[in-house]
Amino acid sequence: MLKIKRTIGMIKSSQVDLSAVAYACGFFDQSHFIRKFKSLTGFLPTQYQKF
């Protein structure tokens, strides 16, 4: 959950590449990050960026 909270801050602060966010927050790859993000928030990272 801590990794996801960190990614939320990065996603909201700018239009950064999601793979860069995933690696910066310690996820092995972008697909793992997306699956974990959706399971915990109910949204895809790109959907969350648009809010």
N, C-alpha and C positions, 0 to 999 in steps of 0.2 A: 504494500500500500504506500510506503514511503517513496518508492520509485515513481509510482503513478502520480503522487502529489507533486513531485519535482517536475515531471513531464508536463503536468497541467500548467504550471507556472511558465515553463518555457514555451509551450504552445500558445498561451494567451499573450505573452509579451511581444511576440514577433511572428513573422511568417517564415519560420525556419524549416528546413528540410526535416521530415519526420524520421528519416534514417539517422540523421545527425543527432536528433533528440534521443532516439533509442540508444545509440552507442554512448552518448554523454551520460545517460542515466543508468548505464550498466546492463542493458539488455543485450542478449547475444546477437539478435538480428531484428529487423524491422517487423517481420511477421509475428515473432514471439511478442514483441511490444504491442502490436495491434490487437492480438488475441487477448492479452492480459488487460489492456486498457478497456476493451469492450466488455469483458467479463466483470470488471469492477465498476465501470461508470455507466454502462448501457449504451454508450455512443462509440462510434469510430473516431479516431483522433481527428480526421478531416472534418467530421461533423462538428466536433467540439471546437475546432478552430474558428468556425463560422459564427459561433455564438458571440 
